[in-house]
């Protein structure tokens, strides 16, 4: 309702501006061409009344423009409607305008004088009036096409967002079977050595599945939630590897409520467990850090394993976890993110994610 009032006020302001513009034009024209001063008061009254009459007629013109458009298959009938209508409405507007203007005269005009005034008005303004009709029609068409353009832009943006969401969801779904297969392998290996431990892993797996079902379709969670899920996953792996798996988590408390991609850390930690812990009898250490650096969130998973071999072709040998993480970051943040792998000295691999800060919004 408030928007409709604003539109009407803007409509009146526009026609008032047009009237003021031509009032100044009339005043200057009278002074320069006819050498007879036209008072500003008279110019204002006549021009404002002239264009306010058009302001009252314009909605009809705009309605006719919507009803009879110059589109393929309707151009002929639209011309047959608009051409005579422009002539009729232009005549009607001039008659009304002349009546209003003559009402401003201190003394009523005689019949002959009134007829001559109307005749002069038609000679001077009739063609301008016809052009005014078509100008209003053109403005209406321009507004309609702009709205169509904006609607197409909005629909395109919505479709793009839906496509991105679908792609993200598909990438995320790749993680679930991958994670489940590895966890079931862990349970299978424990069943032959420690049934109680295997039972504990099953219980923790149930917690993780409940978490996953709770966040189906959710692409971003708080870092606090992501670390909570990761902690449950690490409990499963520590049951399997016991003292061989050593984990350090160093997180700045100020970043716990920043948003991160759901399940972004788990596949990176899983890779570290696979290559830095499982392959060595002495096990290994994994360090997970999160902090704000230069206005961006920096996440890293660092291990003390063998790292990447010399000349290793990473893109050609990326597993599901690394590839999916990289693609999800690209989909979510575009060029605002970085995902890098680098060998440490003397040994180890560091996986680093740099991404824009997105505070949690309930």
N, C-alpha and C positions, 0 to 999 in steps of 0.2 A: 504494500500500500504506500509506504514511504517512498519507494523507488518511483512509483507512478506519479506522485506529486512532484518529485524532483524533475522528472521528464517534462511535465507540463510547464513547470517554472522555466526550465531551459528553453522550451519551445517558445514561450512568450518573450524571453530575453533575446532569442535569435531574431524574431520578427521585429522587435523594438530596435535592435541594432541596425537592421536593414532600413527601417523607417528613418532613423537618425542619419544614416549615411546619405539617403536621398534627400532628406531635408536640407542638409548642408549643401548638397549638389544644386538643389533648386534655388537656394539663397544666392549662391555664387553665380549661377546661370542668369538670374534676373539682374544682378548688379553689372555683370560684364557684357552680356549680349544685348539685353533690352535697355540698359542704362536706367532702369527703374528699380529702386531697392525693394526687395521682398523681405518683409519683416520676418525675423526668426520665429516669432510666435505663429504667424500664418503658415510658414513653411513646415513647421513642426506639426501643426494641427492637420494640414492637408495630407502630408506624407505618412504620418502615423495612422491616420484613419484609412488611407489608401491601402497600406500593407497589413493593417489589422483585419481588413475585410478579406484580403488574401489568406491571412492566418486562419480565418473561419472556413474558407473554401478548401484550403490545402488538405484537410483530412479526407474530404471526398475525392480529391485528385489521387491521394495516396492509396485509397481503397480501390479506386478504378485501376490504378497501376498494378495492384496485387491480383485483381480479378482478371484483367486483360493484359497479359505479359507479352513482350515481343520475343517469343521463343519459337523454335521450329514447329511449324504446323498451325501456329496461332497468330502469326504476324499480320496477315490480311485482316482478320476480324478485329485485331487490336487497333490497327490503323483506322478501320471503319468506325470504331468507337471513339478513339482519342482525338482524331482530327476535328470532327464536328463538335465534340464536347469542349475542346479547347476554345473554339470560336464562340460557342454559346456562353460558357462560363466567363470568358474575357468580356463579352458584351454585358453580361449580368453584373460583373464586378464594377465596370466603368459607370453603369447607370447608378448603382448604389453609391459609389464613391462621389459622383457628381451631386447627388442629392445631399450627401453629408457635407460636401464642400460648400454648396450653396446655402446650407443652413448656418454656416459661419458668417455669411454676409449680414451686415447691419440692417440692410433693407432688402426685401424680397425682389428678385428680378422679374421683369415683364416676361410674357410668354415668348416673345421673339428673342429677347436677350438670353433666356434660359435655353432655348433651342440652339442658339449660336454657341453658347458655352459648351453644351453637350457635344455639338458638332466638332468644335475645336479640340475638346478632350479626346474624342475618338480619333481624330487625325493624328494627334501627338502621341497618345498612349496605347492605342489598340494593338499595334504590332508588338509593343513592349509587353503588353498583357499576355498575348499568345505565347511569347517566349517565356514569360514567367510560369505559365502553365507547364510547358515542357521542361523548364528548369526544376520545378517541384517534382515532376515525374522522374527526372533523372536522379535527383537526390534520393527519392524513394527507392529507385532501383539500386543505386549505389549502396544504400543502407542494407537492402535485402542481400546483395551479393557479399557484403562484408560479413553479415551474420552467417551466411552459408559458409564462407571461408573460415570463420572462427569455429563454427560447429565442426567442420571437417578437421580442423587442427586439433580440437578437443577429442574428437573420436579417434583420430590417428594416435594421439598421445595415450588415450585409454587402451587402444589395441596394443600399442608398443609396450605399455606397462604390463598388460595381461600376458603378452608373449614373454617378456622378461621374467615375470613371475613363474610362468610355466617352465621356462628353461632352468631357472634356479631350483624349482621343485624337482625337476627331473635329475639335475645334478645331485641334489641332496639325497634323493632316493637311492642313488648309486652307492652311497656310503652305508646305508643300513644293512643290505645283505653282505657287503664286504666286512663290516664290523661283526655281524652275527656269525659268519663262517669262521672268522678268526677266534671268536669267543668259544664257539662250539669245539674247535680244535683244542683250545685250552682245557675245556671240561673233559674232552675225550682223553687227553694225555694224563690228567689228574686222576681219572677213574681207576687207573691201574696202579696208582701209587698211594693216593690219599682220598678216600671216598668222602670223608668229612669236608675236606678242602673243596672237592668238586661240588658238594652240596652247597657250600658257602658261595661259590662262584655262581651257581644257578640262582641263588637268592639275590645276589647283587645284579645279575643279569636281568632279573625281573624288575628291579628298581630302575635300571637303565631303560628297559622297554616301556615302563610306565611314563618315564620322563619323555621318551621319544614320542609316544602317543599323545601326550599332553601338548607337545610342541609341533604337531603335524601342521605343515603349512606355514610355520613361523620361520622367517628367514633370518631375523636378528633377535638376539637376546642380550641381556646385560652380561658383562664379563663375569660378574659374580655367579650367575646361573651357569655360564659356560665352564667355569672352574669347578663348580659343584658337580657337574656331570663328569668332568675329567677326573675328579678325585675318586668317584665311584668306579670309573674305568680302571684307574691305577690300582685300586684295591683288588680288582680281579687279577691284574697282571702281577701284583706283588704276592698274591696267593700262589701264583704259578712259579715265579722266579725267586721268591723269598729274599734272602740277603743279596742276591746277585743284582737286584734292581734297586738303585738308589736314586731318589728324586728330591730335588730342591725346587721350591716354588717361591719366587720373589716377586711380589706384586705390590705396587704403590696403591695404598688404600683409596687415593683420590680418583683412581680410574675404574674402580669396581662397578660403578653405575654407568659406564660408557657402553654403548651398543656395539656388539661384534657379530659376525655371521655365526649362526647356529651350527654347532659341530665343526668349528674351524680348527680347533686345537687337537682334538682327539686323533684324527688321521696323521697329524704331524708327530705326535707323541708315539703313536703306534709304529710309525716308520723307524723312529729312534729305538724303540724297544726291539724291533725286528733285526736291525743291523748293528746296533751298538751293544745290546744286552744278550740277545738270544744266541748270537754266534760266538760268544766268548765265555769260557768257563768261569772267568773271574767276574763276569757281568759288566755292568757299566753304570755311569751316572748321567741322569738327564736333568737339565736345569731349565725351568720355565720362568720367564720374566715378562712383566707387563708394566709399562710406564709411559708417561707423556713426554715427548721430545719435540720441541719447537712447534707446539700447537698440533701435533699429530700423535696418534696412539701407536706405540711400538710394541709388538708381541714377538717373542723369540723362543724357539725351542732348540736348545744346544745339548749335544751329547759328546762323549769322549771316545766315540768309536773310531773306526778306520777312516771315515770320511769318504769323499768321492774319489775313485781311482783317477790317475792321471789320464787326461784325454777322454774322460767319460762323457758320452753324449746324453745329456740329461733329458732333453725333449723326447728323444727316441725311446728312452727307457723309463719314463715317468710311470709310476704305478697309479692305481685309481685314486689313492688318497691325495698325492701331490697334484695330479692333474685336475681333480675335481676342486681342490682348494684354490688353485690358481684361477680356474674358470669362474668360480663363484665370486671371487674377489673382483675380477674384471667386470662381471655382470653387475655387481652391486655398486662399485665405486669408480669404474672406468679408469681414467688416467690419474685419479687422485690416490691410487694405491700402488704399493710396490711389494713384490713377493720374490725374495732372493734366497739362494742357497750358496753357502761359501764354506770352504774347508778352514778349520782352525789350526793353529800351530801349538804343539807339534802334531796332535791328532784331534779328530772330532769333526762334527758337521754342525753348522749353525743355520737354522731356517728362520728368516726374519720377515715379519709382515709389518708394513707401515701403512696406516689407513687413516682417513679423516675421523675426527672426533665427533661422535653423535651422542649427546647426552640422552639419558633415559627420559621418555615422555610417557607418563601413565596414560 
